[in-house]
Amino acid sequence: MNLRLGTIAVLAGFVGIPASLAGELSHSAALDTIQTEDVKRHVDILADDSFEGREAGSRGGRAAGNYLQGLFAKYGLKPAGDGGTFFQLFHGGSRNILGILPGEQGADTGDVIVVGAHYDHVGYGNRSNSFGPFGYVHNGADDNASGTAALLEVVQALTQMKAKPKRSILFVLWDGEEKGLLGSKYWVEHPTIQWDRIRLYINLDMVGRLRPQGVEVYGTRTLPGLRQKIARANMASDLKLDFRWEMTDNSDHYTFYSRSIPTLMFHTGLHGEYHRPQDDAHLINNEGIQAVARLTAETVWAEANRDAFPSFRTRSRLESESDRKRFEVARSVNRSRLGIRWNSEQQEPGQGLLIASVTPGGPADQAGVLPGDRLIEFAGISFTSVEDFLAQVQAAPSETTMVVEREGEAEPLPLEVTLNLGPAPVGISWTHDPAEPGSIMLTNVTTGSVAALAGLKPLDRVYEVNGQPVESSDHFKDLVTQYHDPTTLLIDREGHMLPIELPLAAIRPLLKTAEEPMVEATEP
């Protein structure tokens, strides 16, 4: 597509389209309207040369604004700008675009969730806003036609929901972001709705370059439990999420954060075309925008319908990426309980475990185990596999027995052994995160344990045990040490929600009196 300035009037013609033609759809059907081809169409239009880089106050910026407010009207949003319009004018020729989806109490009362993206870019570029070369149209396909396209898809989906949201949702396209967050700063000083109604601000900025490292998510620590809400909303998109702790004044989310409004931002990262003329539509990952838009829509809908909103978490102002790195650390714990080694290549199926060496002075050595012995029973359980045996070693009581076959001995030899350390049937340690009530974070997964066999990893966040939400560290300990069959944990691993079942069958005879130890760290 190569639209010329003469065709901008056609795009601006969306202004005359009457209110939404959309019908009422179920939740899933409405979210299915978020389509890659629609995302691509929005990005291709907004990032075309005919909008001349959408600089705030320019003719290209005004034309882009006309196109966008036409879509707000088409999708059925109620005007929320000045004087019954979608626009809020500021600083001469710049314009924010605002439309509201009324909640159950109507557009004029009740709580409000604000969702925003800036639609301006840097025009032809200059030394203050571009890395060059200057004098060429900077189309800003990623920055921020991508976020604008995602927001438009969210608007289209949520306005077609059969049910009304509990809270109203205010959608805003900011102008002047590239000149110092001017549009959002002007609006918070001259809000078009009552300021004290706002409960959360969600920002979309540069979401068009989704790569294997995933989506950067900022602001979850400003509202208790927000990470879990996003991870659950991500179940359909299944994006890898990188939850960042730092908050910087690099986009409109910071305008709200600085005024103690809980804040969230999705971002797919910087790149070599940032603030250069080469930030063009052909480089955009439109499928990625579609996935981010789907995640955003799920998040917005969940937040608009939550039962209650906690207050802004002031401690988030003191947290940084360095704090995150200190907190999110896998803590290695030495759990060598028995002290034997074996050569996997020398093992014969169904013949027990052939012991290659014994640690001098270790529990097995003190019990009289010798290299060349073949272990056929441990803690009263016949040997079946190395994997089951390792789990049994971790789960066994400190005073236990093992039976070995020894060359030259007519009968198997029972040996009493005193294991190192206490039993750890599941094989995990954990801590709690004060920003995330209703979860725990694993800090250690013991090699060979049931947890390791299940595939659990350090830094996994656990939200449920057998469908019961985790209320606290003590509650989690109580749930996981009931050893139900099955015992299934719902975890968050980098934003992916995974059900993981603990393979307790191998250690079931050892669980009568076992109790998992707990390691709890201080708050970050």
C-alpha angles and dihedrals in degrees: 000000000000109000118188127210090259090065096052089091088062091055091045087054088083084084090077096052110112123233124305122313089198122124127216113277136183118258095262094042092051092051090048088065087075098098134175093229091055091049090051093050092053093047094046091052097044093044095049119119091242090076089056095222095309095257112186111265094010126119090253091050092050092048091050089050091053091051092049098046087050089059092048088056093044093053092051104251117155114241111259102175130091123318097359093307133114091243134086110191122210140162095015108296105009120110137194114206117219133181130165133213103209119232129216092287094048131255096290102054139041134034122327134210112205120209118187147172130173116242099189126093135180103281111214094349131238138198092279098053109020140061087213171200090182128211095045126104110268101207097189095210091167095025094078120320084088095059091042091052091049091051091050090053091049090051092050092049099045095044088058095054113122091221126058117238116251090235128039117255118218114201116201133184107198126215124202097030091132090056095058108301087293098158097051092042091052092049096051087051092046104025117186091211129039108288095218091063094069115103104166140008121208120193132197115198127159100348096151103094104062108176135173091277087067134212123335110225119198130188104028090127092060091075123039112248096009095126091059091048090054094045090053091047087052094061092098097043095036093201122170104250126203106200107207125198101200123090120201134175095250099116143015095280088076092062089064096037090055088058094050097256112143105253140197132185133185118205134164097205142260124290142182094275094057110133092355131112089251094072091108136156097253089068094055122112097221093179087056092053089050090054093047091048090051091050090047093050092050090048095047092048092049093048093046089054103039116125097238139359121229118217125264109288102237094192089070087077089067097048125094141170089269088057089050092052091051092049100041096061127133106231112213114219121192105230101171100146105161112026108222135125133200140187110242092204091060096054121111119205113253093009101098126246116311107216114221101183142359125218108245110248093006125129094267092048092050090049090056101255113158134200107264094036114129114222111220101163136024127186090350094306122114115240113257107155141352090246094055092043093054091052090048092052090056093046100043122106116255092253108054143132138245130193122214137182113225129193110254094023117109095205133038113267120234111212129190114222134187107211125213117252127001125294119279106186097183096029105223141123123196147177137201129247114220090212091055113052112179095047145065130213121225113233099178137022112190116231111251094013128128088258091054091047089053091053099249116156136196112271093031110140114222117210103166142020113203090340095309114122114238109246101181143338091274091048091051090050090052093048097046095045093055085080095208117184105264106025109187125183123202106215139182113221111179089328095312112122110219131178108216122188119208112230096227097159093090092057100030094114090055098053102081096098102009121128125188115234117233129214115197124188128206120261115280 
